[in-house]
Amino acid sequence: MKSDCFDVRWLGRIHYEKALELQERLWTERLNDEISDTLLLLEHDPVYTIGRTSDRSSLPEDPKTLPHPLIEISRGGQATYHGPGQLIGYGIFNLRNYGQDLHTYLRALEESLISLTESLGLSAQRRDGLTGVWCEDRKIASIGVGVRRWVSMHGFALNVYQDLRGFEAITPCGIQEVAMTSIPQELPDSEVTLERLAEVYPMHLQAALLPLRCAGG
């Protein structure tokens, strides 16, 4: 996995807490210009996360009833679920290099995932007023980013061949009656693997970020 614009690291399956610790360390190193922009690609053991919000309506009344651990983190947004078979991407990027605009960066992440799924023959798109990637009214990828001093953390989760039952215990991303989907549900004959998507995804992200990099100087 290579990119001309950023370093790429494939971590395989990793506990959420370990990945979060790594992100924090890399964030400090990127802030101090000790490393280049870095993309982490991985999958997680089953876990729920929720961002910085006083609105907990995306969780059950008693979060202790969740079937997997719940972790509060520094990204924006409501609760989501991560599990095996889901491609996770965490970007440790200095957004001063990409237009210094969080919303533009979010749109670039969406564009990269739309491009990736289109390369498989799957039609995906944005939905007005919502962050993420959709197949009609079904959500296939979630995005949540945290930024401090213009260096980003967290990123996206694409449902590759994931068991989606973990989403049933929450209101994913706080969207009522949202239907989650995955690549096999949309493309039953697809033989794509998570590892193969991890190999090709960086070039889709690089293409989506390139205009921002040019604009950022």
C-alpha positions in Angstrom: 0.0 0.0 0.0 1.6 3.2 -1.1 0.6 6.9 -1.6 2.6 9.8 -2.9 0.9 12.2 -0.4 0.8 10.2 2.8 2.1 7.2 4.6 -0.1 4.1 4.9 -0.1 1.5 7.6 -2.1 -1.7 7.6 -2.7 -2.8 11.2 -5.0 -5.8 10.7 -7.4 -6.6 13.5 -6.7 -4.6 16.6 -8.5 -3.7 19.9 -10.1 -0.3 19.8 -8.2 1.0 22.8 -4.8 0.0 21.3 -5.7 1.8 18.0 -6.8 4.9 19.9 -3.5 5.0 21.9 -1.6 4.7 18.6 -3.7 7.6 17.1 -2.9 9.8 20.0 0.8 9.1 19.7 0.8 9.7 16.0 -1.3 12.9 16.4 1.4 14.4 18.7 4.2 13.3 16.3 2.3 14.8 13.3 1.7 18.1 15.2 5.4 18.3 15.9 6.3 17.4 12.2 8.0 14.3 13.4 6.0 12.2 10.9 4.2 12.7 7.6 0.5 12.6 7.1 -0.5 9.0 7.9 -3.4 6.8 7.1 -4.1 3.8 9.4 -6.2 1.0 7.9 -7.5 -1.8 10.1 -10.5 -3.7 11.5 -11.7 -3.8 15.1 -13.0 -6.3 17.6 -16.6 -5.6 18.4 -17.1 -2.2 20.1 -19.4 0.8 20.3 -18.1 4.4 20.2 -19.8 7.7 20.8 -18.4 11.2 20.2 -18.4 14.4 22.2 -22.1 15.1 22.7 -24.6 15.6 25.5 -27.2 14.0 23.4 -27.2 10.2 24.2 -30.3 9.3 22.4 -28.4 7.1 20.0 -27.7 4.7 22.9 -30.2 2.5 24.8 -31.6 3.9 28.0 -29.1 1.7 29.9 -25.8 1.5 28.0 -24.7 -1.3 30.2 -27.1 -3.5 28.3 -25.0 -3.2 25.1 -23.6 -6.5 24.0 -20.1 -5.0 23.5 -18.0 -2.3 25.2 -18.8 1.3 24.8 -16.0 3.9 24.5 -16.4 7.7 24.5 -14.0 9.4 22.1 -13.0 12.8 20.8 -14.6 12.7 17.3 -17.9 14.3 16.5 -21.1 12.5 16.2 -23.4 9.9 17.8 -23.0 6.2 18.5 -21.7 3.7 16.0 -20.6 0.1 16.0 -17.4 -1.4 14.8 -16.7 -5.0 14.3 -14.7 -7.6 12.2 -15.1 -7.4 8.5 -15.4 -3.6 8.6 -12.7 -1.6 6.9 -11.6 1.2 9.2 -9.6 4.2 8.1 -8.0 6.7 10.5 -6.3 9.8 9.0 -3.7 11.6 11.0 -3.5 14.5 8.6 -2.4 18.1 9.0 -5.4 19.8 7.5 -3.4 23.0 6.8 -2.1 21.0 3.8 -5.7 20.3 2.6 -7.4 23.7 2.7 -7.7 24.0 6.5 -11.4 23.2 6.3 -13.0 20.3 8.2 -16.1 20.1 6.1 -14.2 20.0 2.9 -12.1 17.2 4.3 -15.2 15.2 5.3 -16.5 15.6 1.7 -13.2 14.3 0.4 -13.5 11.2 2.6 -17.0 10.6 1.3 -15.7 11.0 -2.3 -12.9 8.5 -1.8 -15.4 5.9 -0.5 -17.8 6.5 -3.3 -15.0 6.1 -5.8 -13.9 2.9 -4.1 -17.3 1.4 -4.1 -17.9 2.5 -7.7 -14.7 0.6 -8.7 -16.6 -2.6 -7.5 -19.6 -1.8 -9.6 -21.6 -0.5 -6.7 -23.5 2.8 -7.0 -23.2 4.9 -3.8 -23.8 8.5 -3.0 -24.1 11.2 -0.4 -27.3 12.3 1.2 -28.1 16.0 1.7 -27.6 17.1 5.3 -26.0 13.8 6.4 -22.4 12.7 6.7 -21.5 9.3 5.3 -22.0 7.1 2.2 -25.3 5.6 1.1 -26.8 3.1 -1.3 -30.1 4.8 -1.9 -31.5 5.0 1.7 -29.1 2.4 3.1 -25.9 3.4 4.9 -22.8 1.6 3.9 -20.1 3.8 5.4 -20.0 6.0 8.5 -17.6 9.0 9.0 -16.6 10.7 12.2 -13.5 13.0 12.5 -11.9 14.8 15.4 -9.6 17.8 14.8 -7.3 19.5 17.3 -4.9 22.3 16.2 -5.8 21.3 12.6 -4.4 17.8 12.9 -7.1 15.1 12.4 -7.9 11.8 14.1 -10.5 9.1 13.5 -12.1 8.7 10.1 -14.4 6.2 8.4 -15.9 2.7 8.7 -16.9 0.9 5.5 -19.1 -2.2 5.9 -17.3 -4.8 3.8 -18.6 -8.3 4.9 -19.5 -7.3 8.4 -22.2 -8.9 10.5 -24.6 -5.9 10.9 -26.4 -7.2 14.0 -24.3 -5.1 16.3 -26.0 -2.0 14.9 -29.4 -3.2 16.2 -28.6 -2.3 19.8 -28.2 1.4 19.0 -29.6 4.2 16.7 -26.6 4.3 14.3 -25.2 7.9 14.1 -28.4 9.1 15.8 -30.5 8.6 12.6 -33.9 7.2 13.4 -34.9 4.0 11.5 -31.7 4.0 9.4 -30.9 0.8 7.5 -27.3 -0.3 7.5 -26.0 -2.3 4.6 -22.8 -3.9 3.5 -21.0 -4.7 0.2 -22.3 -8.3 0.0 -25.8 -7.2 0.7 -25.6 -4.8 -2.3 -23.4 -7.0 -4.5 -24.2 -10.6 -3.6 -21.8 -12.0 -6.2 -18.9 -9.8 -5.0 -15.8 -11.7 -4.0 -14.0 -8.7 -2.6 -11.9 -9.0 0.5 -11.2 -6.5 3.2 -7.4 -6.8 2.6 -7.8 -6.1 -1.1 -9.9 -3.0 -0.4 -7.2 -1.9 2.0 -4.6 -2.2 -0.7 -6.5 -0.1 -3.3 -8.2 2.4 -1.0 -5.2 4.8 -0.6 -5.2 5.7 -4.3 -8.9 6.7 -4.0 -8.2 8.9 -1.0 -5.2 10.4 -2.7 -7.3 11.4 -5.7 -10.0 12.9 -3.5 -7.5 14.9 -1.4 -5.3 16.1 -4.3 -7.5 19.2 -5.2 -7.5 20.2 -1.6 -3.7 19.8 -1.4 -3.3 22.1 -4.4 -5.7 24.6 -2.9 -3.8 24.5 0.4 -0.5 25.2 -1.3 
